[in-house]
């Protein structure tokens, strides 16, 4: 790592990233519990860091900043995993592009999708519309709150309750 203060140029950034890559990869592997996804998370780190408008202007700060970006991407990974398992209550199954995908995975995915569809159909209309607006239409909390004439905090609570209802219905379908 270059210790004297200098401007972060593309070549300095690449040099620092290549030097820190093994250390970042170990950090990611330890935090997510394996190496299968670590390379993907590291690639997300590189893309996010390169695209960021908040890169430090001093090269001596770059390593600490990259570690912070890495921790944020690890948190994003866990949030994504949590979202996948929170609704179904089970581990996410492989997809057809994965090397580990088998017809059994396809059957399980189909059964999970059918269970989810039944649970969504059984939701109260208000809860179903809230979840669709957020997760299918991709509306932000601000947009949804404005449409409903409520605060964002109130909307967050309503969505929390709708997700809880959905979780209970999915788990009831699986029993």
Secondary structure as UniProt FT lines:
FT   HELIX           10..32
FT   TURN            36..37
FT   HELIX           38..51
FT   TURN            53..54
FT   HELIX           59..61
FT   HELIX           62..88
FT   TURN            96..97
FT   TURN            99..100
FT   HELIX           103..122
FT   HELIX           125..131
FT   HELIX           132..136
FT   HELIX           141..148
FT   HELIX           152..174
//
